[in-house]
Amino acid sequence: SSGINAEYGGQCLEDSLDEMVQTQQITAAAKNQVLQQFDKAMSHSLAQRARNKVNFKGKIKVYRYCDHVWTFLMTNTEFRDSTEGFHADKVKIVACEGNKQEKS
């Protein structure tokens, strides 16, 4: 499955949870807990499965670096890997420093 579907799924999940909060089916705290679990599961899945290099180009609206974390807010962004590409109107990229793995 591609990142496009994961992002769409995340947005659909958030929209559904917002509706459930508005109709008082769940609390805002429960919504946040579900979204945190989704983010953890997506991060784990990407760490295990994502091995392709992706190039992207867009207009950076805002960037910041704080506590070893980069945050970029971008518009009109094109993503491309070796087989396909897609466009996003708005993108938020958060990048944290990782541990360098030694090559054997």
Secondary structure as GFF3:
##gff-version 3
##sequence-region A 1 104
A	DSSP	alpha_helix	3	22	.	.	.	ID=ss1
A	DSSP	alpha_helix	28	49	.	.	.	ID=ss2
A	DSSP	beta_strand	55	66	.	.	.	ID=ss3
A	DSSP	beta_strand	69	80	.	.	.	ID=ss4
A	DSSP	beta_strand	85	96	.	.	.	ID=ss5
###
